[in-house]
Amino acid sequence: MSKFTKKKSGELPAVNTASLPDIVFMLLFFFMVVTVLRKDNLLVKQQLPKADQVEKLKKDRSVFIYAGKPSSRYAEKYGTEGKIQVGDKFTDVSALKAALTEQRSKLLPELQSSVVVALKVDEETNTGLVTDIKEKLRELNMVKIIYIAASGNDVGKN
């Protein structure tokens, strides 16, 4: 008759890593889905005027122009006069044509002919600056313009 004996060893069994790739890919997909990438870094102050009829904008065919005084972080370097921002750079009215052409070229080729320009203008911005922007847009034949506002109603504001 044979005698059965257990081998007793003081070592811990190895950790099973078979499900580790599944966990890693699940975390990777989670972070890919929930991460939001910012397109532009705002250099100007953005206190948008209020509007009571606000509609969501499709961003796939739009070019954004930001106008307003430089934010407090950039006021010392650029001054306190109203500035125009296209993309991540300040631009002058004279250089607006080149900046908009560059932004238009980044869109899909089939959407480049029907570009919608979205103006995000600070409520304290001089109207002359907005008029200059609109004149340059007319020269480029970019006549579809949307003014972006915050939702709310400031009728009672004095």
C-alpha positions as CSV (number, residue, x, y, z in Angstrom):
1,M,0.0,0.0,0.0
2,S,1.3,3.5,-0.9
3,K,1.1,6.4,1.3
4,F,-0.1,9.8,0.0
5,T,1.7,12.8,1.4
6,K,1.0,16.5,0.8
7,K,3.8,18.7,-0.2
8,K,3.7,21.6,2.1
9,S,5.6,24.6,0.9
10,G,5.7,28.0,2.6
11,E,5.4,29.9,-0.8
12,L,2.3,31.7,-2.0
13,P,0.9,30.6,-5.3
14,A,1.6,32.9,-8.3
15,V,-0.9,35.7,-9.0
16,N,-3.1,34.9,-12.0
17,T,-2.7,37.6,-14.6
18,A,-4.9,36.2,-17.3
19,S,-7.5,38.9,-16.9
20,L,-5.0,41.8,-16.6
21,P,-5.1,42.7,-20.4
22,D,-8.9,42.9,-20.2
23,I,-8.9,45.3,-17.3
24,V,-6.2,47.5,-18.9
25,F,-8.2,47.8,-22.2
26,M,-11.4,48.4,-20.3
27,L,-9.8,51.3,-18.5
28,L,-8.2,52.6,-21.7
29,F,-11.6,52.7,-23.4
30,F,-13.2,54.3,-20.4
31,F,-10.7,57.2,-20.4
32,M,-11.0,57.6,-24.2
33,V,-14.7,58.0,-24.0
34,V,-14.9,60.3,-21.0
35,T,-12.0,62.6,-21.9
36,V,-12.9,65.9,-23.5
37,L,-10.2,67.6,-25.5
38,R,-10.3,71.4,-25.6
39,K,-9.8,72.8,-29.0
40,D,-8.9,76.4,-28.2
41,N,-7.3,78.0,-25.2
42,L,-9.2,81.2,-24.4
43,L,-7.0,84.3,-24.3
44,V,-9.9,86.8,-24.1
45,K,-12.5,87.4,-21.4
46,Q,-15.8,85.8,-22.2
47,Q,-18.8,87.2,-20.4
48,L,-21.4,86.4,-23.0
49,P,-24.6,88.4,-23.3
50,K,-27.8,86.6,-22.3
51,A,-30.5,85.4,-24.7
52,D,-33.8,83.7,-24.0
53,Q,-33.9,81.7,-27.2
54,V,-30.6,79.7,-27.4
55,E,-30.0,76.8,-29.8
56,K,-27.3,74.1,-29.8
57,L,-24.6,74.6,-32.6
58,K,-23.1,71.8,-34.7
59,K,-19.4,72.3,-34.4
60,D,-18.3,70.2,-37.4
61,R,-18.8,73.1,-39.9
62,S,-18.1,76.1,-37.8
63,V,-15.1,78.4,-37.3
64,F,-15.0,80.2,-34.0
65,I,-13.9,83.9,-33.6
66,Y,-13.5,85.1,-30.0
67,A,-13.5,88.9,-29.3
68,G,-13.1,90.7,-26.1
69,K,-10.6,92.2,-23.7
70,P,-7.6,90.0,-22.9
71,S,-8.2,88.0,-19.8
72,S,-6.4,89.1,-16.6
73,R,-3.6,86.6,-17.3
74,Y,-2.7,88.3,-20.6
75,A,-3.8,91.9,-19.9
76,E,-0.3,93.0,-18.9
77,K,1.3,91.7,-22.1
78,Y,-1.5,92.7,-24.6
79,G,-3.2,95.6,-22.9
80,T,-6.8,96.2,-22.1
81,E,-8.2,97.0,-25.6
82,G,-10.5,94.6,-27.3
83,K,-8.7,91.8,-29.2
84,I,-9.7,89.1,-31.8
85,Q,-8.7,85.5,-31.2
86,V,-8.9,82.9,-33.9
87,G,-7.7,79.4,-32.8
88,D,-5.1,79.8,-30.1
89,K,-3.7,83.1,-31.3
90,F,-4.5,86.8,-31.1
91,T,-5.0,88.3,-34.6
92,D,-5.5,91.8,-35.9
93,V,-8.3,92.8,-38.2
94,S,-5.8,93.1,-41.1
95,A,-4.6,89.5,-40.5
96,L,-8.1,88.1,-40.0
97,K,-8.3,86.9,-43.6
98,A,-5.3,84.7,-43.3
99,A,-6.3,83.3,-40.0
100,L,-9.9,82.5,-41.2
101,T,-8.5,80.9,-44.4
102,E,-6.3,78.7,-42.3
103,Q,-9.2,77.7,-40.0
104,R,-11.4,77.0,-43.0
105,S,-8.8,74.7,-44.5
106,K,-8.8,72.5,-41.3
107,L,-12.5,71.6,-42.0
108,L,-13.5,68.6,-44.1
109,P,-13.3,69.5,-47.9
110,E,-17.1,69.1,-48.5
111,L,-17.9,71.5,-45.6
112,Q,-15.4,74.2,-46.6
113,S,-17.9,75.9,-48.9
114,S,-20.7,76.1,-46.3
115,V,-18.7,77.4,-43.3
116,V,-20.7,78.9,-40.4
117,V,-18.8,81.5,-38.5
118,A,-19.5,81.5,-34.8
119,L,-18.8,84.9,-33.0
120,K,-18.3,84.6,-29.3
121,V,-18.1,88.2,-28.3
122,D,-17.8,89.5,-24.7
123,E,-20.7,91.7,-23.7
124,E,-18.4,94.7,-23.0
125,T,-16.6,94.6,-26.4
126,N,-16.7,97.7,-28.6
127,T,-19.2,97.4,-31.5
128,G,-16.7,98.8,-33.9
129,L,-14.5,95.7,-33.5
130,V,-17.5,93.5,-34.3
131,T,-18.3,95.6,-37.3
132,D,-14.7,95.3,-38.6
133,I,-14.9,91.5,-38.1
134,K,-18.2,91.4,-40.1
135,E,-16.7,93.5,-43.0
136,K,-13.7,91.0,-43.3
137,L,-16.2,88.1,-43.3
138,R,-18.1,89.7,-46.1
139,E,-14.9,90.1,-48.1
140,L,-14.2,86.3,-47.6
141,N,-17.8,85.5,-48.6
142,M,-18.4,83.9,-45.1
143,V,-21.8,85.3,-44.6
144,K,-23.3,82.7,-42.4
145,I,-22.8,84.1,-38.9
146,I,-24.0,82.9,-35.6
147,Y,-23.7,85.0,-32.4
148,I,-23.1,82.8,-29.4
149,A,-24.8,83.9,-26.2
150,A,-25.4,82.4,-22.7
151,S,-28.9,81.2,-21.9
152,G,-30.9,83.5,-19.6
153,N,-32.8,86.8,-19.7
154,D,-31.4,90.2,-18.8
155,V,-34.4,92.3,-19.5
156,G,-34.7,93.6,-16.0
157,K,-31.0,94.5,-15.8
158,N,-30.2,98.2,-15.6
